[in-house]
């Protein structure tokens, strides 16, 4: 169980809310929000008191963070595991400015987070000198309006319940995303003169996601049945069993998005590769070879199709992204030209499409035999790719600095049978080794942070571990050193609340992605490539992540520089995680 800060003196809980902030706390409980991550702030001191002395710091229980960026990232990670929103509280304008990056990441990742903000009293006569003035903002939500689904500042205590209900409903409605509700500090600390009415939450559930149009579904099924070389491009997709059955019935090549949560078993014979990983070439081959492509909630379909170098292809695009399109950030990507565009939930579309395809194949014996032949050919191709990847990884097995594939293999071995169900919450920016850590079960890889930011990964990993507590599934974060150094405070939160999690710091002592950018610029400008390291390396002094982890209350191991020490180190690290709490293992990793 997560350690909860229990009030020293249990106050007798009032029978009904007495203060404005009690109304907020009561509504959060009625919405069944289990946690609220926060760094304390005076603008929501009223709500803080209500959670402690009105609710007893339970449902929601506070998850204490040391930075608003981490608080929101924890809620983001929780949503990645559960699919449901928890809350994060951010203080005034300054806390919201801290939190903007991880709110943005949740927005781009389409993950639900209920962000509760606050501002100083809007009644100027109620403000304390100086501090309340600089922490009171007009239209404070405008800071994040362009990358939340909804922002609102209720103008009365009576308006609090419905504002929170709408926020919760919208956050959890597909396409999901963060919302922001700003609470006037003066209203929080207002004593109630009359009871406040609460809506019946049971009668107001999140609306169902849009279902596929039957005509569009029929056209899509017909294209797939008649295809000679169908391929499925995966993105943010669920419906795991139906998706596997659909791919098998078609004998379709399956290509994953290496930045998205796993939605198809990567060890399946039809799975060819994933973009932005060591298997990217196989992914590109599958895209190039196809004559019909089914894209399922794939981010940047048009970008993936550039692998075809202008060669046309029939495209079926299933996505809810048009409903999330905004103007401020171009996360809508290049517009793909689809033959069939289905603006519906992929989770609802895939089961219906599977049935339609199986019916179509039943009426076309030749097409069914062709699908079986394709499946055999793709399985053989997949075996060949895997043999190549395994050989490449074996050639670097004993290298120094340590190759990431070796480190991952040793960590999997230390986890034993539990590795199959382990949750990899985050992984580093560089190409993930292929044929090393297969994701064979739903929810075993949660996808990246959405916004390709620096500093969200530790909080997301801790949030995922918070959500997974009691499930028996170990949670692993594989993070770069730059990512870890940007927000190590999350380790303290995990230690304080006794959240078991294991973080492997893939420490190459540089911002290597940016080194590669500087290298490309140098080549283009015919300037010295040898200078690409300047302003990038973290060597003088080297960061001791194991000591940093211990200072923050976690167990720390490393730095590990000898690959022969990995097995012993990870065995000890897994044992420490199983004892309950965070563990950080610093491994000196080769950049590529």
CORBEL-V860210 format. One record per residue. N is the residue number from 1. PHI is phi in whole degrees, 0 to 359 (none if undefined). Layout:
# CORBEL-V860210
n=<N,N>
phi=<PHI,PHI>
This chain:
# CORBEL-V860210
n=<1,2,3,4,5,6,7,8,9,10,11,12,13,14,15,16,17,18,19,20,21,22,23,24,25,26,27,28,29,30,31,32,33,34,35,36,37,38,39,40,41,42,43,44,45,46,47,48,49,50,51,52,53,54,55,56,57,58,59,60,61,62,63,64,65,66,67,68,69,70,71,72,73,74,75,76,77,78,79,80,81,82,83,84,85,86,87,88,89,90,91,92,93,94,95,96,97,98,99,100,101,102,103,104,105,106,107,108,109,110,111,112,113,114,115,116,117,118,119,120,121,122,123,124,125,126,127,128,129,130,131,132,133,134,135,136,137,138,139,140,141,142,143,144,145,146,147,148,149,150,151,152,153,154,155,156,157,158,159,160,161,162,163,164,165,166,167,168,169,170,171,172,173,174,175,176,177,178,179,180,181,182,183,184,185,186,187,188,189,190,191,192,193,194,195,196,197,198,199,200,201,202,203,204,205,206,207,208,209,210,211,212,213,214,215,216,217,218,219,220,221,222,223,224,225,226,227,228,229,230,231,232,233,234,235,236,237,238,239,240,241,242,243,244,245,246,247,248,249,250,251,252,253,254,255,256,257,258,259,260,261,262,263,264,265,266,267,268,269,270,271,272,273,274,275,276,277,278,279,280,281,282,283,284,285,286,287,288,289,290,291,292,293,294,295,296,297,298,299,300,301,302,303,304,305,306,307,308,309,310,311,312,313,314,315,316,317,318,319,320,321,322,323,324,325,326,327,328,329,330,331,332,333,334,335,336,337,338,339,340,341,342,343,344,345,346,347,348,349,350,351,352,353,354,355,356,357,358,359,360,361,362,363,364,365,366,367,368,369,370,371,372,373,374,375,376,377,378,379,380,381,382,383,384,385,386,387,388,389,390,391,392,393,394,395,396,397,398,399,400,401,402,403,404,405,406,407,408,409,410,411,412,413,414,415,416,417,418,419,420,421,422,423,424,425,426,427,428,429,430,431,432,433,434,435,436,437,438,439,440,441,442,443,444,445,446,447,448,449,450,451,452,453,454,455,456,457,458,459,460,461,462,463,464,465,466,467,468,469,470,471,472,473,474,475,476,477,478,479,480,481,482,483,484,485,486,487,488,489,490,491,492,493,494,495,496,497,498,499,500,501,502,503,504,505,506,507,508,509,510,511,512,513,514,515,516,517,518,519,520,521,522,523,524,525,526,527,528,529,530,531,532,533,534,535,536,537,538,539,540,541,542,543,544,545,546,547,548,549,550,551,552,553,554,555,556,557,558,559,560,561,562,563,564,565,566,567,568,569,570,571,572,573,574,575,576,577,578,579,580,581,582,583,584,585,586,587,588,589,590,591,592>
phi=<none,291,293,245,289,263,307,297,240,285,288,293,291,299,291,210,303,247,232,304,290,298,296,297,299,299,290,299,292,296,280,60,275,282,223,226,275,201,254,303,202,293,293,240,297,296,296,303,298,294,295,284,261,261,258,73,55,211,44,272,263,286,250,280,244,250,197,298,301,288,302,291,297,298,296,298,296,300,294,298,274,267,77,237,277,252,253,221,253,231,276,51,287,291,292,295,295,298,278,303,295,281,297,300,299,296,297,293,278,57,245,279,218,265,266,254,251,205,224,299,304,290,283,300,287,263,279,288,301,64,295,292,287,283,252,246,232,279,53,302,296,297,301,237,305,282,221,228,288,198,225,201,233,297,260,209,297,297,274,303,301,290,297,291,296,297,301,298,297,292,300,268,272,290,291,285,175,283,229,224,240,259,254,296,301,296,291,300,261,275,286,285,262,209,299,258,280,249,289,278,299,297,268,231,272,296,300,290,286,299,269,291,292,301,294,296,296,295,294,297,299,296,300,291,295,274,292,268,218,287,223,243,263,264,223,276,233,254,51,309,297,292,293,298,296,297,298,293,293,273,61,267,290,247,233,262,265,295,262,257,301,296,227,204,298,287,265,286,302,277,284,264,173,229,295,59,227,300,266,300,299,291,302,297,299,296,292,292,281,285,253,222,239,258,260,243,49,280,284,62,298,300,296,296,288,297,300,275,53,89,291,291,205,284,236,248,245,253,198,261,304,305,285,252,291,233,261,293,240,274,287,286,66,296,286,280,265,255,285,227,249,248,269,203,294,297,295,273,287,300,300,293,292,301,298,295,292,297,294,296,290,296,272,228,305,295,295,293,295,297,297,294,296,299,300,294,295,293,297,294,297,298,298,296,300,295,297,295,295,297,295,296,291,295,295,251,302,257,289,230,304,289,284,301,300,295,298,294,299,292,293,299,297,293,283,65,297,288,299,299,259,298,258,269,282,212,218,289,293,293,302,286,298,272,56,238,233,279,252,261,231,301,75,272,225,265,85,282,278,92,266,50,263,242,119,270,295,293,294,300,296,294,297,296,293,301,292,273,303,87,274,82,262,292,248,238,241,249,237,290,291,295,299,293,293,288,207,289,303,300,295,297,301,297,292,299,263,54,263,286,198,239,248,264,273,280,263,260,61,197,273,292,303,282,301,295,297,295,296,295,296,298,297,298,266,55,242,296,293,296,268,295,281,295,76,234,280,242,243,231,271,286,275,263,290,294,292,300,299,297,296,263,95,266,278,234,229,108,288,265,246,260,302,292,270,296,300,296,294,290,298,292,294,295,298,293,298,295,288,105,144,277,226,237,242,267,239,283,252,294,296,217>
